[in-house]
C-alpha cells in the first residue's frame, strides 16, 4: 500500500487506477496505510513542541509539557483516523446523488490516499515555526485538492464533469468538518483543556 505514495506524486491518474484495481478492504487500508502515515504529524508534533517549542517571531520558543503534548498528540491521531473513515462514509453517502454507488472500502481508500500530502507534510511539525509550517502546508493542501479532483472520477466511476461537481461537494464537506473541529478545539480550551506550557 505504501508503494502508491510515489506514484500519486509522479503520475496520479495512473496510480489512482492502480489503487482502484487493488480493491483494498477498509481494514487492510488502515493497517497498511492510514495507521502508519497518520502517525507522522502527531509524533513529529510531540517532539517538536516538547524539544524545540513553537517559535513566534523574535520571541523565545514556547514549549509544551510532555504530558500535555502527549495528550494532544493522541487526540490528534485519533481525530485523523476517525476523520478519514468519516470522509469515506460521507463520500459513499454522497455518491448516491451522483449515481456512483461504491463500497465503503473504495470510498475510504479515496479519502485515505487523498490525504497523503497532509500526512507527509506533518514531518515539518518537528520544526514548529509558524511561517515554515504555513509555507509547506499550503502546497500540501493544494495538492490534496488536486488528488481529490483527479482520483474521485476514477475511484467512483463517474465522468470528469460529474466528478468535478462531486469533488467540489466533498471539498465543501471537508472544509465544514475542519471549521467544526477548530471551533470544538476552541470550546474545549475554554473549558480547561488548554495545553500546559513550560518555561
C-alpha positions, 0 to 999 in steps of 0.5 A: 500500500505504501508503494502508491505514495510515489506514484500519486506524486509522479503520475496520479491518474495512473496510480489512482487506477492502480489503487482502484484495481487493488480493491483494498478492504477498509481494514487492510487500508488502515493497517497498511496505510492510514495507521502508519502515515497518520502517525507522522504529524502527531509524533513529529508534533510531540517532539517538536513542541516538547524539544524545540517549542513553537517559535513566534517571531523574535520571541523565545520558543514556547514549549509544551509539557510532555504530558500535555503534548502527549495528550494532544498528540493522541487526540490528534491521531485519533481525530485523523483516523476517525476523520478519514473513515468519516470522509469515506462514509460521507463520500459513499453517502454522497455518491448516491446523488451522483449515481456512483454507488461504491463500497465503503472500502473504495470510498475510504481508500479515496479519502485515505490516499487523498490525504497523503500530502497532509500526512507527509507534510506533518514531518515539518511539525518537528520544526514548529515555526509558524511561517515554515509550517504555513509555507509547506502546508499550503502546497500540501493542501493544494495538492490534496485538492488536486488528488481529490479532483483527479482520483474521485472520477476514477475511484467512483466511476463517474465522468470528469464533469460529474466528478468535478461537481462531486469533488467540489461537494466533498471539498465543501464537506471537508472544509465544514468538518475542519471549521467544526473541529477548530471551533470544538478545539476552541470550546474545549480550551475554554473549558480547561483543556488548554495545553500546559506550557513550560518555561 
